[in-house]
Amino acid sequence: MSDKGIDQQLNILTSREHEKVSSSFHYHRYEPTPYNDLYCLFAEYKPNKHGRIVDYGCGKGRLLFYVHFYQQMKAVGIELDNEILKVAKKNLQMYQKKTPVKAGDMNFVHCFAEKYPVKSIDQTFFFFNPFSIQIFIVVINNILLSYLEFPRGIDIILYYPSEDYIFFLENHTIFELKQEIKLNKKSEDERFLIYGI
């Protein structure tokens, strides 16, 4: 099924229309993860469904709606751009017309990624290169501080992983590579890397 077809099934609009280029050096533009790639991810990767997935730079919420509908997972999206966040919240209203959402199962938070207070229920963290390595380092350190306070299994999912992100995780944290999911045999960039503790 096409991206547009899945959007229609979920009763949301997450296409690239009305994309806005970020004016910040540290925060990158919105680009939705193709549904086909999400299907490939969750066909091979099995998250802890008792935890919650956090999508940094969630945009219009595509990942959140996908995991809630197809994986029955709780999800929270972190988004700095207020205009895009308004679209995500409108998508939630539209989604709820067809799919029941229990209180607390899906939330959108308007804040800088590095200011998000990581909760003990947050166990899976998704990154589609939403910001610079400087912000990524602070975010990962926040996740590790939360882990020290509330020890639990934690997974970091990198989509189209940047070399800077990989280097930092592998050389400056206790995260270890658990899984690689290649999406295109011809391109090393088109893949998911999953790190865990």
C-alpha positions as CSV (number, residue, x, y, z in Angstrom):
1,M,0.0,0.0,0.0
2,S,1.3,3.5,-0.8
3,D,2.1,6.1,1.9
4,K,-1.1,8.0,0.8
5,G,-3.1,4.8,1.1
6,I,-1.9,4.1,4.7
7,D,-2.5,7.8,5.6
8,Q,-6.1,7.3,4.4
9,Q,-6.4,4.1,6.4
10,L,-5.2,5.8,9.6
11,N,-7.2,9.0,8.7
12,I,-4.2,11.3,9.0
13,L,-2.2,13.5,6.7
14,T,1.6,13.1,7.0
15,S,2.8,13.7,3.4
16,R,5.6,16.1,2.5
17,E,3.1,18.9,1.6
18,H,3.7,22.2,3.4
19,E,7.2,21.2,4.4
20,K,9.2,23.9,6.0
21,V,13.0,24.2,6.0
22,S,14.4,24.7,9.5
23,S,16.1,28.0,10.1
24,S,18.2,26.4,12.8
25,F,21.7,24.9,12.2
26,H,21.0,22.4,14.9
27,Y,17.5,21.3,14.0
28,H,16.9,19.6,10.6
29,R,13.8,19.8,8.3
30,Y,10.8,17.6,8.6
31,E,10.8,14.5,6.4
32,P,8.4,11.6,7.1
33,T,9.8,8.0,7.3
34,P,8.3,6.0,4.4
35,Y,5.7,3.5,5.7
36,N,7.4,0.7,3.7
37,D,10.5,1.3,5.7
38,L,8.6,1.2,9.0
39,Y,7.1,-2.1,7.9
40,C,10.6,-3.5,7.2
41,L,11.7,-2.3,10.6
42,F,9.0,-3.9,12.6
43,A,9.0,-7.1,10.6
44,E,12.5,-7.7,12.0
45,Y,12.7,-5.7,15.2
46,K,10.5,-6.5,18.1
47,P,10.2,-3.6,20.6
48,N,9.1,-4.0,24.2
49,K,5.4,-3.3,23.8
50,H,5.1,-2.6,27.6
51,G,7.3,0.5,27.2
52,R,6.8,3.6,25.2
53,I,8.5,4.8,22.0
54,V,9.8,8.3,21.8
55,D,10.2,9.9,18.4
56,Y,12.6,12.9,18.4
57,G,11.6,15.3,15.7
58,C,8.2,13.6,15.2
59,G,6.9,16.0,12.6
60,K,3.3,15.3,11.8
61,G,3.3,12.1,13.9
62,R,3.5,9.4,11.2
63,L,5.7,7.0,13.4
64,L,3.4,7.5,16.4
65,F,0.2,6.6,14.5
66,Y,1.9,3.6,12.9
67,V,3.2,2.1,16.1
68,H,-0.1,2.7,17.9
69,F,-2.2,1.2,15.2
70,Y,0.0,-1.7,14.0
71,Q,2.2,-2.4,17.1
72,Q,-0.3,-1.5,19.8
73,M,2.4,0.6,21.5
74,K,2.3,3.8,23.5
75,A,4.1,6.7,21.8
76,V,5.3,10.3,22.4
77,G,6.5,12.7,19.8
78,I,8.9,15.5,20.5
79,E,8.6,18.4,18.1
80,L,10.1,21.9,18.2
81,D,8.3,23.4,15.2
82,N,5.0,24.7,16.4
83,E,3.3,24.8,13.0
84,I,4.1,21.2,12.3
85,L,3.0,20.3,15.8
86,K,-0.4,21.8,15.1
87,V,-0.7,19.5,12.2
88,A,0.3,16.5,14.4
89,K,-2.4,17.4,16.9
90,K,-5.0,17.8,14.2
91,N,-3.9,14.3,12.9
92,L,-4.5,13.0,16.4
93,Q,-8.0,14.3,16.4
94,M,-8.7,12.8,13.0
95,Y,-7.1,9.5,14.0
96,Q,-9.3,9.3,17.1
97,K,-12.4,9.5,14.9
98,K,-11.6,6.0,13.6
99,T,-9.3,4.5,16.3
100,P,-9.8,4.6,20.0
101,V,-6.8,6.1,21.9
102,K,-6.7,5.7,25.7
103,A,-5.5,8.6,27.7
104,G,-1.8,8.8,27.8
105,D,-1.3,6.3,25.0
106,M,-0.2,9.0,22.5
107,N,1.1,12.5,23.2
108,F,2.9,15.3,21.4
109,V,5.3,17.5,23.3
110,H,6.4,20.9,22.1
111,C,10.0,21.5,23.4
112,F,13.6,21.4,22.5
113,A,14.7,17.7,22.3
114,E,17.4,18.2,25.0
115,K,14.8,19.6,27.4
116,Y,12.5,16.6,27.2
117,P,12.4,14.9,30.6
118,V,12.9,11.2,29.8
119,K,10.4,9.0,31.8
120,S,10.8,5.5,33.1
121,I,8.2,4.2,30.6
122,D,10.3,5.5,27.7
123,Q,12.2,2.5,26.4
124,T,12.6,2.9,22.6
125,F,14.0,6.0,21.1
126,F,13.7,6.8,17.4
127,F,16.0,9.2,15.5
128,F,15.8,10.1,11.8
129,N,18.7,12.6,12.0
130,P,16.5,15.3,13.6
131,F,19.3,17.4,14.8
132,S,23.0,18.0,15.0
133,I,25.5,15.8,16.9
134,Q,25.7,18.4,19.6
135,I,22.0,18.0,20.4
136,F,22.2,14.2,20.0
137,I,24.9,14.0,22.6
138,V,22.8,15.9,25.2
139,V,19.7,13.8,24.4
140,I,21.6,10.5,24.7
141,N,23.1,11.6,28.0
142,N,19.6,12.4,29.2
143,I,18.5,8.9,28.3
144,L,21.5,7.4,30.1
145,L,20.7,9.5,33.2
146,S,17.2,8.2,33.1
147,Y,18.5,4.6,32.8
148,L,20.7,5.1,35.9
149,E,17.7,6.3,37.8
150,F,15.3,3.6,36.4
151,P,17.3,0.6,35.1
152,R,15.5,-1.0,32.2
153,G,16.0,-2.3,28.7
154,I,16.5,0.7,26.3
155,D,16.8,0.7,22.5
156,I,18.0,3.5,20.2
157,I,16.8,3.2,16.6
158,L,18.8,5.2,14.0
159,Y,17.2,5.6,10.6
160,Y,19.6,6.7,7.8
161,P,22.2,6.8,10.6
162,S,24.8,9.6,10.5
163,E,28.4,8.7,11.0
164,D,28.6,11.2,13.9
165,Y,25.7,9.5,15.7
166,I,27.2,6.0,15.2
167,F,30.7,7.2,16.4
168,F,29.3,8.7,19.5
169,L,27.2,5.7,20.5
170,E,29.9,3.2,19.9
171,N,32.8,5.2,21.4
172,H,31.3,7.2,24.2
173,T,28.3,5.3,25.6
174,I,27.4,1.9,27.0
175,F,25.1,1.2,24.1
176,E,25.9,-1.8,21.9
177,L,24.8,-2.5,18.3
178,K,22.1,-5.2,18.5
179,Q,20.7,-5.2,15.0
180,E,21.1,-3.8,11.5
181,I,18.2,-3.8,9.0
182,K,19.3,-3.0,5.5
183,L,16.7,-1.5,3.2
184,N,18.8,-1.2,0.0
185,K,21.7,-3.5,-0.9
186,K,23.3,-0.8,-3.0
187,S,23.3,2.0,-0.4
188,E,24.9,1.7,3.0
189,D,22.8,4.7,4.2
190,E,19.4,3.1,3.7
191,R,19.2,1.1,6.9
192,F,18.2,1.0,10.5
193,L,20.7,0.5,13.3
194,I,19.4,-0.6,16.7
195,Y,21.6,-0.1,19.7
196,G,20.6,-1.3,23.2
197,I,21.4,-1.6,26.8
